[in-house]
Amino acid sequence: MTQEVTWSRANVRRLQRHALLPPAAAATDPAEIAAAICGAHAQVLSAAELSLALRIEEATRTSIQHALWDDHGLIKTYGPRGTVHLLATEDLPIWTAALSAIPAHSPFPDGVRLAPAQAKEIVDAIGHALEDAELTIDELDRAIFELVGSWAGDRVMPAFQELWPRWRQAVGMASHRGVLCFGPNKGRRVSYTNPRRWLPGFRPAPEDEAIGTMIKRYLYAYGPATPQQFAQWIGAPPAWAGEQFERHTRKLTKINFGGISAWVIDTDTEVPTEEDAKGSVLLLPYFDSYVVGSHPRDRLFPGTAASRALAPSGQAGNYPVLLIDGVVAGVWHQRRSGRSIDVTVEPLTRLTADQRQALETQAERIGKILGGQARLIVGTVTAGGHA
């Protein structure tokens, strides 16, 4: 008989797997949390730092930065969907193999698009240029021109209302091949380096093993889920994702999830009760992995939450969100002036006294993470969504 799992119980399970209900013990390594949630979206680095710190008791933004730039247990690089993430450094062999296996599709036309041989030449040059260096994009421009030739510098790549050098379309590929990641900023400028500096002996894992591991980790954090949802999360063609689930089906179990067929790991079928989320109040930052990866959207963003907290395209993460009992119930924004941090929360329902008190506690926690003093303001959030 097929196991049936309700969305509410699955949602509680996701909250627990994401160390949101409750947070992990203070001694927990941030890399352990990054591994469990399949990476923290770091398009806004400060949001990724807050995202991880919220999941560990007593953690601060500074402790996440220490794990990233000093201990190198975390690494900032291009992860699922080609977006910037904080990943566990020791997981890089799995990530690079799995992401490199996704069928490539270039949006650029002939004359701009790199031929396979050109792409390989540039990726090799990037790895060499960054072998023992931290370079800004302009410094990397010059290094690639010297190593590859002037053709790599042809300004033919449309980007942000200008034309970039041809070679830059291979940046994501270089990351997925394990020869490029982000280094510490140089002043206000981003730098890049080679992750092999921090992971000696690095080599990608065997492809099939890596894909199977990635499916299992995704289902641990976001399951029950479908191959199509996995495809959307990792940034792959749905047909390819479906094929990978079929190849690894012997380690998966199909269940009835709210009337649709979805998958969990065959040894991981237990789900908690709905009551475990009752009374919970959480503030999650921009692009938090929990809201970006959880489906179906209409259950996590019910009613007016969809129009208020989702982008017009239906994309999640563009707004920091208020969660009440595990579902999106508002948006919030923080504004800093010195050590003072105004945390403005716009609930979509009337708060009870207990919820208001829990919200005060969450705002105070955010202030401590950011190294300031938070003041909760319940009112309208006027800031727009992040692009």
BANU-374563 format. One line per 3 residues: number of its first residue (from 0); their letters; for each residue x, y, z of N, C-alpha, C. Coordinates in steps of 0.02 Angstrom, whole numbers, m for minus. Example, Ala and Ser with C-alpha at 12.3 -4.5 7.8 and 13.67 -1.06 7.14 Angstrom:
<atoms>
0	AS	660 m284 390 615 m225 390 660 m165 390 | 642 m112 354 684 m53 357 645 2 394
</atoms>
This chain:
<atoms>
0	MTQ	42 m60 0 0 0 0 44 63 0 | 28 110 m44 67 171 m49 57 216 12 | 112 238 42 109 282 99 81 350 78
3	EVT	39 379 120 11 445 108 41 495 157 | 62 552 131 92 605 173 57 670 156 | 32 704 207 1 769 196 54 823 189
6	WSR	35 878 157 83 933 149 103 961 217 | 56 968 263 71 998 328 124 959 365 | 120 892 363 170 851 398 237 854 361
9	ANV	235 854 295 297 859 257 331 926 270 | 291 978 278 318 1044 290 354 1048 357 | 326 1016 407 359 1014 473 425 977 467
12	RRL	424 923 429 486 885 419 540 929 386 | 520 969 337 569 1013 304 596 1065 353 | 552 1093 394 574 1141 444 626 1110 491
15	QRH	614 1048 511 661 1014 555 726 999 518 | 722 975 457 782 959 419 825 1021 405 | 792 1078 402 827 1141 389 851 1176 453
18	ALL	846 1140 509 869 1167 573 835 1234 589 | 771 1237 571 731 1296 588 684 1281 646 | 672 1217 658 623 1197 709 648 1132 742
21	PPA	692 1136 791 724 1195 820 791 1208 786 | 827 1262 804 894 1272 777 942 1221 805 | 998 1211 770 1049 1163 792 1087 1190 852
24	AAA	1120 1145 887 1158 1163 947 1214 1212 930 | 1234 1251 980 1282 1305 969 1349 1280 941 | 1368 1218 957 1432 1192 935 1431 1167 862
27	TDP	1374 1171 829 1367 1144 762 1409 1183 712 | 1444 1148 669 1484 1178 616 1438 1206 562 | 1446 1270 542 1403 1297 489 1405 1256 425
30	AEI	1462 1224 411 1467 1182 351 1419 1123 355 | 1406 1098 415 1359 1043 424 1288 1065 405 | 1270 1126 423 1204 1152 405 1200 1164 330
33	AAA	1253 1194 301 1253 1205 228 1245 1140 190 | 1276 1087 214 1270 1022 182 1198 995 188 | 1169 1003 247 1102 975 259 1049 1009 217
36	ICG	1056 1075 203 1005 1111 165 1024 1118 92 | 1077 1082 71 1100 1084 1 1122 1154 m20 | 1155 1189 25 1182 1254 8 1137 1312 28
39	AHA	1169 1367 47 1134 1428 63 1141 1477 5 | 1085 1498 m23 1086 1544 m80 1121 1609 m59 | 1173 1627 m97 1215 1684 m76 1218 1738 m129
42	QVL	1164 1747 m167 1161 1804 m213 1170 1868 m173 | 1141 1869 m113 1153 1922 m64 1191 1889 m8 | 1257 1901 m4 1299 1864 43 1277 1875 115
45	SAA	1259 1936 132 1238 1950 201 1176 1910 219 | 1132 1898 170 1072 1858 182 1091 1785 193 | 1139 1760 156 1162 1691 166 1193 1682 235
48	ELS	1231 1732 257 1261 1729 324 1206 1728 377 | 1155 1769 369 1100 1770 416 1062 1705 413 | 1052 1678 353 1015 1616 344 1047 1559 383
51	LAL	1113 1553 378 1148 1499 413 1150 1512 489 | 1162 1574 508 1167 1590 579 1101 1578 616 | 1045 1591 583 980 1579 614 968 1506 630
54	RIE	1005 1462 597 996 1390 605 1041 1360 659 | 1081 1401 691 1128 1377 742 1122 1421 804 | 1108 1392 861 1103 1431 922 1167 1472 935
57	EAT	1158 1535 951 1212 1580 970 1259 1597 912 | 1248 1572 853 1291 1591 796 1279 1663 778 | 1329 1694 748 1324 1763 724 1349 1766 652
60	RTS	1338 1823 622 1364 1833 554 1440 1825 553 | 1473 1847 606 1545 1842 610 1568 1770 611 | 1532 1726 646 1552 1656 648 1543 1622 581
63	IQH	1493 1643 542 1485 1615 475 1542 1640 430 | 1560 1704 436 1615 1731 397 1681 1696 414 | 1690 1679 477 1750 1643 498 1752 1574 465
66	ALW	1695 1539 464 1692 1473 432 1706 1478 357 | 1688 1535 327 1697 1544 255 1767 1564 236 | 1793 1617 269 1856 1647 246 1918 1626 285
69	DDH	1908 1600 345 1966 1579 386 1974 1503 389 | 1921 1469 410 1924 1396 414 1915 1362 346 | 1880 1396 300 1866 1370 233 1824 1305 236
72	GLI	1785 1298 289 1737 1243 291 1679 1256 245 | 1666 1321 232 1616 1343 183 1653 1370 122 | 1621 1367 65 1649 1395 4 1594 1432 m33
75	KTY	1611 1490 m60 1563 1530 m98 1577 1516 m172 | 1527 1489 m206 1537 1469 m276 1469 1465 m311 | 1470 1446 m375 1407 1439 m412 1379 1370 m400
78	GPR	1318 1368 m375 1286 1305 m358 1226 1289 m402 | 1173 1262 m374 1113 1245 m413 1084 1307 m448 | 1058 1296 m508 1028 1349 m550 1080 1400 m573
81	GTV	1144 1385 m564 1196 1432 m585 1200 1493 m541 | 1169 1491 m482 1169 1549 m437 1221 1540 m382 | 1242 1595 m353 1295 1593 m303 1268 1563 m238
84	HLL	1306 1516 m210 1287 1482 m148 1346 1477 m101 | 1332 1468 m37 1380 1444 11 1370 1369 19 | 1421 1330 2 1419 1258 6 1470 1233 56
87	ATE	1460 1172 80 1511 1140 121 1570 1123 76 | 1629 1147 93 1688 1137 50 1701 1063 37 | 1692 1021 87 1707 950 78 1657 916 30
90	DLP	1601 950 16 1553 922 m32 1567 942 m104 | 1619 982 m115 1633 1008 m182 1642 952 m234 | 1674 895 m218 1679 842 m268 1610 817 m292
93	IWT	1561 815 m248 1494 793 m267 1460 846 m309 | 1463 909 m286 1430 963 m322 1458 972 m392 | 1524 973 m399 1553 985 m465 1535 930 m513
96	AAL	1537 867 m491 1520 811 m535 1447 814 m556 | 1402 827 m508 1330 827 m523 1312 886 m568 | 1338 945 m553 1320 1004 m594 1351 1000 m663
99	SAI	1410 971 m669 1441 963 m735 1405 913 m779 | 1366 869 m747 1329 818 m785 1265 845 m817 | 1242 902 m794 1180 931 m821 1191 953 m893
102	PAH	1148 934 m939 1158 955 m1009 1165 1031 m1015 | 1217 1052 m1049 1230 1124 m1056 1187 1154 m1111 | 1166 1215 m1100 1129 1252 m1152 1153 1324 m1151
105	SPF	1181 1347 m1206 1205 1416 m1210 1150 1460 m1239 | 1138 1518 m1208 1088 1564 m1235 1116 1608 m1291 | 1180 1600 m1305 1213 1645 m1353 1213 1616 m1424
108	PDG	1208 1659 m1474 1206 1635 m1544 1276 1618 m1570 | 1278 1588 m1629 1342 1576 m1662 1379 1642 m1670 | 1445 1638 m1663 1486 1698 m1666 1499 1727 m1598
111	VRL	1456 1710 m1549 1466 1730 m1480 1479 1668 m1437 | 1438 1617 m1448 1443 1555 m1409 1511 1522 m1416 | 1538 1499 m1360 1602 1464 m1361 1594 1394 m1389
114	APA	1638 1374 m1433 1640 1305 m1456 1668 1262 m1399 | 1653 1197 m1397 1677 1155 m1342 1752 1160 m1331 | 1791 1161 m1384 1864 1165 m1377 1885 1231 m1347
117	QAK	1851 1285 m1367 1866 1351 m1340 1849 1353 m1265 | 1791 1326 m1248 1770 1326 m1178 1820 1288 m1134 | 1843 1231 m1159 1893 1192 m1121 1958 1231 m1112
120	EIV	1979 1265 m1165 2040 1304 m1162 2034 1360 m1110 | 1977 1392 m1109 1967 1447 m1062 1963 1420 m990 | 1927 1366 m980 1921 1337 m913 1990 1317 m887
123	DAI	2031 1287 m929 2099 1269 m909 2139 1332 m891 | 2130 1385 m930 2166 1447 m917 2143 1479 m852 | 2079 1477 m838 2053 1504 m775 2084 1467 m716
126	GHA	2085 1401 m720 2114 1361 m666 2187 1379 m655 | 2224 1389 m709 2295 1406 m704 2305 1476 m675 | 2266 1524 m699 2273 1593 m676 2258 1600 m602
129	LED	2211 1559 m576 2190 1565 m507 2224 1514 m461 | 2271 1479 m488 2303 1424 m451 2331 1445 m383 | 2358 1504 m380 2387 1529 m317 2375 1603 m311
132	AEL	2314 1624 m330 2301 1697 m332 2228 1710 m317 | 2214 1772 m297 2146 1798 m289 2141 1859 m335 | 2102 1854 m388 2100 1905 m440 2030 1934 m446
135	TID	2026 2000 m457 1963 2031 m475 1946 2012 m546 | 1886 2028 m568 1866 2010 m636 1909 2045 m688 | 1929 2107 m675 1972 2142 m722 2042 2111 m725
138	ELD	2068 2091 m667 2133 2057 m666 2129 1990 m700 | 2072 1956 m692 2063 1891 m725 2056 1901 m800 | 2023 1955 m821 2020 1972 m892 2090 1972 m923
141	RAI	2135 2010 m892 2202 2017 m920 2240 1950 m920 | 2230 1911 m867 2265 1847 m863 2241 1799 m917 | 2176 1798 m930 2149 1753 m981 2172 1775 m1051
144	FEL	2173 1840 m1064 2196 1864 m1129 2268 1841 m1142 | 2309 1846 m1090 2380 1827 m1098 2387 1752 m1109 | 2346 1712 m1075 2353 1639 m1078 2321 1610 m1141
147	VGS	2265 1640 m1164 2226 1610 m1218 2235 1647 m1284 | 2236 1713 m1281 2241 1752 m1342 2187 1805 m1344 | 2195 1851 m1390 2150 1909 m1392 2078 1891 m1408
150	WAG	2066 1834 m1442 1998 1815 m1460 1954 1807 m1398 | 1984 1787 m1342 1946 1777 m1280 1920 1843 m1253 | 1953 1899 m1274 1933 1964 m1249 1885 2002 m1293
153	DRV	1865 1972 m1349 1817 2006 m1393 1753 2023 m1354 | 1733 2085 m1357 1674 2106 m1319 1611 2092 m1360 | 1587 2031 m1352 1529 2007 m1391 1474 1978 m1347
156	MPA	1485 1974 m1282 1438 1941 m1237 1391 1992 m1205 | 1327 1994 m1225 1280 2042 m1195 1269 2029 m1121 | 1276 2081 m1080 1266 2073 m1008 1256 2142 m977
159	FQE	1200 2151 m943 1186 2213 m906 1196 2276 m949 | 1164 2277 m1007 1164 2334 m1052 1234 2352 m1079 | 1279 2304 m1078 1345 2315 m1108 1369 2248 m1137
162	LWP	1429 2250 m1165 1459 2190 m1194 1520 2170 m1153 | 1520 2107 m1131 1576 2081 m1093 1622 2041 m1138 | 1685 2029 m1115 1731 1986 m1154 1702 1916 m1162
165	RWR	1716 1886 m1219 1689 1821 m1237 1701 1767 m1183 | 1759 1768 m1152 1778 1714 m1107 1733 1709 m1046 | 1701 1764 m1027 1663 1765 m964 1603 1718 m964
168	QAV	1580 1698 m1022 1524 1650 m1023 1545 1582 m996 | 1610 1572 m984 1635 1508 m958 1646 1511 m882 | 1628 1566 m849 1640 1571 m777 1601 1517 m739
171	GMA	1537 1510 m754 1497 1459 m720 1524 1389 m733 | 1544 1376 m795 1572 1310 m812 1636 1298 m773 | 1678 1349 m766 1740 1341 m729 1726 1325 m656
174	SHR	1674 1356 m629 1654 1340 m560 1632 1268 m555 | 1591 1246 m602 1565 1177 m600 1619 1125 m614 | 1674 1146 m645 1730 1101 m656 1779 1102 m597
177	GVL	1765 1146 m548 1805 1147 m488 1870 1185 m492 | 1873 1236 m537 1935 1275 m542 1924 1349 m525 | 1863 1368 m507 1848 1437 m489 1798 1439 m432
180	CFG	1811 1482 m384 1763 1498 m332 1776 1571 m312 | 1738 1597 m265 1748 1666 m243 1801 1669 m188 | 1842 1720 m191 1889 1734 m137 1863 1793 m97
183	PNK	1900 1814 m45 1880 1873 m6 1878 1935 m51 | 1832 1980 m37 1829 2043 m75 1894 2082 m68 | 1913 2116 m123 1968 2164 m121 1937 2233 m117
186	GRR	1932 2258 m56 1894 2320 m47 1821 2306 m60 | 1793 2340 m109 1723 2329 m128 1717 2284 m189 | 1772 2257 m212 1772 2218 m273 1776 2143 m257
189	VSY	1735 2104 m293 1735 2032 m287 1801 2004 m314 | 1826 1951 m283 1884 1917 m310 1867 1843 m321 | 1909 1812 m362 1901 1741 m378 1966 1705 m363
192	TNP	1960 1641 m347 2019 1600 m336 2004 1528 m355 | 2053 1484 m345 2045 1414 m362 2031 1374 m298 | 1975 1337 m294 1959 1302 m232 2009 1249 m212
195	RRW	2051 1228 m259 2102 1179 m242 2152 1205 m191 | 2154 1271 m183 2197 1300 m132 2173 1280 m62 | 2108 1270 m54 2079 1254 11 2058 1181 17
198	LPG	2060 1146 m38 2040 1075 m38 2094 1035 m76 | 2152 1026 m44 2207 990 m78 2185 920 m100 | 2208 901 m159 2191 835 m185 2121 831 m214
201	FRP	2088 889 m221 2019 889 m247 2014 857 m316 | 1963 816 m325 1943 793 m391 1868 777 m389 | 1832 790 m443 1760 776 m443 1746 702 m429
204	APE	1690 689 m396 1669 620 m383 1647 587 m448 | 1642 521 m450 1613 487 m509 1543 514 m522 | 1527 525 m586 1466 560 m605 1403 527 m578
207	DEA	1394 463 m590 1332 429 m570 1324 430 m494 | 1379 419 m459 1377 421 m386 1358 491 m361 | 1385 542 m393 1371 611 m372 1298 629 m383
210	IGT	1270 609 m440 1200 625 m454 1154 589 m405 | 1169 525 m391 1129 488 m343 1132 519 m274 | 1191 541 m254 1199 573 m189 1161 639 m187
213	MIK	1163 677 m241 1128 741 m243 1053 732 m239 | 1026 682 m273 954 668 m269 935 651 m197 | 974 609 m165 959 589 m97 963 648 m49
216	RYL	1012 691 m57 1019 749 m13 962 798 m24 | 943 807 m87 887 851 m103 823 824 m70 | 811 760 m76 750 731 m47 752 732 29
219	YAY	811 727 58 817 733 131 794 802 153 | 815 854 117 801 923 137 732 947 114 | 709 924 56 649 953 25 594 902 9
222	GPA	608 838 19 559 787 3 499 788 50 | 444 758 29 433 723 m34 435 773 m93 | 461 750 m149 467 794 m207 465 753 m270
225	TPQ	453 787 m326 449 755 m391 513 768 m431 | 525 729 m482 583 743 m525 580 813 m556 | 519 836 m572 512 903 m601 532 957 m552
228	QFA	515 947 m488 534 996 m437 610 994 m426 | 639 935 m428 712 929 m424 744 966 m483 | 716 959 m542 743 993 m602 741 1068 m593
231	QWI	686 1094 m567 679 1166 m556 730 1190 m504 | 739 1150 m452 785 1170 m398 858 1170 m421 | 879 1119 m458 949 1114 m476 965 1151 m540
234	GAP	913 1166 m581 923 1202 m643 940 1155 m700 | 898 1105 m711 911 1054 m762 848 1042 m804 | 855 1016 m864 796 999 m904 754 946 m868
237	PAW	688 953 m866 646 903 m832 657 832 m857 | 667 824 m922 677 756 m949 740 725 m920 | 793 764 m915 855 738 m886 845 718 m813
240	AGE	810 761 m775 798 745 m704 756 682 m697 | 706 674 m741 666 614 m739 707 551 m752 | 753 556 m798 797 499 m814 841 481 m754
243	QFE	865 533 m719 908 519 m661 870 487 m604 | 808 508 m593 767 475 m542 754 402 m560 | 742 390 m624 732 321 m646 794 278 m634
246	RHT	852 306 m647 914 269 m639 927 252 m565 | 903 295 m521 917 285 m450 855 265 m410 | 804 241 m445 740 226 m414 745 171 m362
249	RKL	793 126 m368 798 70 m321 814 95 m250 | 838 156 m243 853 184 m177 800 234 m154 | 745 239 m192 693 287 m177 627 252 m167
252	TKI	581 286 m133 514 259 m122 462 310 m145 | 413 287 m184 360 331 m208 304 332 m157 | 278 392 m144 223 400 m97 169 443 m128
255	NFG	111 445 m96 56 489 m115 63 552 m74 | 78 607 m108 90 670 m74 38 721 m96 | m14 726 m57 m67 774 m74 m100 760 m141
258	GIS	m106 696 m159 m139 678 m222 m93 670 m281 | m28 681 m272 20 671 m327 72 620 m305 | 104 589 m353 158 542 m338 223 581 m328
261	AWV	255 569 m272 318 603 m256 365 552 m224 | 428 573 m214 479 526 m192 511 547 m127 | 531 497 m88 574 506 m30 628 452 m34
264	IDT	678 457 7 730 405 11 699 344 43 | 716 285 19 682 224 42 693 210 116 | 746 237 145 759 226 217 739 287 259
267	DTE	702 333 229 688 397 263 615 416 250 | 569 374 275 498 384 261 458 411 320 | 490 420 377 453 444 435 439 519 429
270	VPT	381 539 452 363 611 453 336 629 521 | 349 690 545 325 712 610 251 730 607 | 224 750 663 154 771 665 149 845 649
273	EED	90 866 629 78 936 613 87 981 674 | 73 953 733 74 994 794 143 1021 810 | 196 990 781 264 1011 797 279 1081 772
276	AKG	240 1107 726 252 1175 700 207 1227 733 | 158 1205 771 111 1252 801 146 1300 849 | 132 1364 841 160 1414 885 228 1440 862
279	SVL	254 1415 806 319 1437 783 313 1503 744 | 360 1548 756 364 1612 721 437 1621 700 | 448 1630 635 515 1634 608 520 1691 558
282	LLP	578 1724 557 593 1774 506 651 1747 464 | 639 1738 399 689 1712 354 711 1766 304 | 776 1769 288 802 1823 246 789 1811 172
285	YFD	814 1857 131 810 1850 59 837 1781 37 | 802 1750 m10 825 1689 m44 842 1633 4 | 808 1629 61 820 1574 106 804 1508 71
288	SYV	848 1459 81 842 1396 44 776 1361 58 | 749 1368 119 686 1335 136 629 1358 91 | 623 1423 79 568 1447 38 582 1438 m37
291	VGS	646 1441 m56 663 1433 m127 651 1361 m150 | 667 1313 m107 665 1243 m128 601 1205 m112 | 557 1233 m71 497 1196 m49 439 1203 m98
294	HPR	405 1148 m110 347 1146 m154 293 1103 m121 | 229 1112 m141 205 1160 m191 200 1231 m162 | 212 1280 m206 214 1350 m185 148 1372 m154
297	DRL	91 1350 m182 27 1377 m158 10 1355 m87 | 44 1303 m62 33 1283 7 78 1322 55 | 139 1336 33 186 1374 74 169 1449 73
300	FPG	142 1473 17 123 1543 9 47 1546 m3 | 7 1534 49 m66 1531 38 m97 1599 30 | m150 1602 m11 m190 1663 m17 m150 1724 m35
303	TAA	m157 1777 5 m124 1841 m10 m48 1837 m4 | m22 1785 29 51 1778 35 83 1770 m34 | 47 1739 m80 75 1729 m147 86 1795 m182
306	SRA	36 1839 m179 42 1903 m214 89 1951 m178 | 96 1943 m112 137 1990 m73 210 1968 m69 | 223 1903 m69 290 1879 m53 324 1840 m109
309	LAP	289 1831 m166 320 1798 m223 331 1850 m278 | 382 1838 m320 391 1880 m379 335 1867 m428 | 321 1913 m475 267 1902 m524 275 1837 m562
312	SGQ	336 1813 m570 349 1750 m606 333 1690 m563 | 320 1701 m498 309 1645 m452 373 1625 m416 | 428 1659 m430 492 1642 m397 489 1661 m324
315	AGN	515 1617 m281 518 1630 m210 586 1657 m191 | 589 1694 m136 652 1718 m110 665 1791 m120 | 627 1824 m163 640 1894 m178 621 1940 m119
318	YPV	582 1914 m72 565 1951 m12 584 1911 50 | 612 1942 102 617 1908 167 547 1894 192 | 537 1836 224 469 1817 242 461 1803 317
321	LLI	400 1813 339 378 1793 406 343 1726 399 | 364 1677 439 330 1612 441 293 1607 507 | 230 1589 504 191 1573 564 164 1502 556
324	DGV	178 1460 604 157 1390 600 182 1357 535 | 240 1379 512 271 1346 455 250 1370 387 | 206 1421 382 186 1446 317 198 1521 314
327	VAG	206 1547 253 220 1618 244 159 1659 264 | 170 1706 310 115 1747 336 133 1820 337 | 183 1840 297 202 1910 295 271 1919 266
330	VWH	292 1982 261 359 2000 237 392 2046 288 | 457 2055 282 492 2100 328 552 2131 294 | 580 2180 327 639 2215 300 678 2244 358
333	QRR	744 2245 351 784 2275 404 825 2333 377 | 830 2384 418 868 2444 400 914 2461 458 | 979 2470 442 1028 2481 495 1053 2553 496
336	SGR	1065 2579 555 1096 2644 565 1142 2636 625 | 1208 2630 611 1254 2616 665 1240 2547 695 | 1231 2544 761 1214 2481 793 1139 2469 797
339	SID	1100 2520 779 1027 2513 782 1001 2480 718 | 957 2431 726 929 2395 669 853 2394 676 | 820 2429 631 747 2428 630 724 2367 590
342	VTV	687 2323 622 659 2263 590 584 2275 581 | 565 2293 520 495 2307 505 462 2244 478 | 408 2222 510 373 2161 491 302 2179 472
345	EPL	281 2155 414 213 2166 389 175 2099 390 | 139 2084 444 101 2022 446 40 2027 400 | 19 1970 374 m41 1969 332 m102 1948 371
348	TRL	m93 1932 434 m148 1917 479 m135 1952 546 | m187 1959 585 m179 1990 651 m140 1944 697 | m89 1971 730 m47 1932 774 m81 1923 842
351	TAD	m74 1864 871 m94 1853 940 m40 1881 985 | m56 1885 1049 m6 1910 1097 56 1865 1098 | 45 1800 1095 101 1753 1095 143 1760 1032
354	QRQ	110 1769 975 147 1778 913 187 1842 913 | 158 1894 941 194 1958 945 256 1951 989 | 250 1914 1043 307 1904 1087 361 1862 1053
357	ALE	339 1810 1016 387 1769 979 422 1809 924 | 385 1856 895 414 1899 844 467 1945 874 | 454 1971 934 503 2012 969 568 1972 980
360	TQA	559 1908 999 617 1865 1011 656 1854 946 | 621 1844 891 655 1835 826 692 1898 805 | 662 1955 813 695 2018 796 758 2028 838
363	ERI	753 2013 902 810 2018 947 866 1971 924 | 847 1911 904 897 1862 880 932 1888 818 | 895 1918 772 925 1945 711 974 2001 728
366	GKI	955 2043 776 1000 2096 798 1066 2069 824 | 1063 2016 864 1124 1986 891 1166 1955 836 | 1134 1922 788 1171 1893 732 1209 1947 694
369	LGG	1176 2003 684 1206 2057 644 1250 2104 685 | 1256 2090 749 1300 2131 790 1272 2199 806 | 1206 2203 815 1175 2267 830 1118 2259 879
372	QAR	1080 2312 887 1022 2312 932 959 2320 890 | 917 2270 890 858 2271 847 798 2303 881 | 759 2338 841 695 2367 864 640 2342 818
375	LIV	591 2306 844 537 2280 804 485 2334 789 | 467 2339 725 413 2384 703 363 2341 665 | 302 2339 686 250 2303 650 212 2354 608
378	GTV	220 2348 543 189 2396 497 202 2377 425 | 190 2424 380 196 2410 309 269 2411 287 | 289 2360 250 356 2358 220 353 2393 152
381	TAG	391 2446 145 388 2485 83 442 2464 33 | 493 2427 55 546 2405 10 520 2355 m40 | 542 2361 m102 521 2313 m153 561 2249 m149
384	GHA	543 2201 m191 577 2137 m193 646 2143 m224 | 691 2098 m204 758 2097 m232 755 2066 m303 | 795 2093 m347 796 2066 m416 824 1996 m417
</atoms>
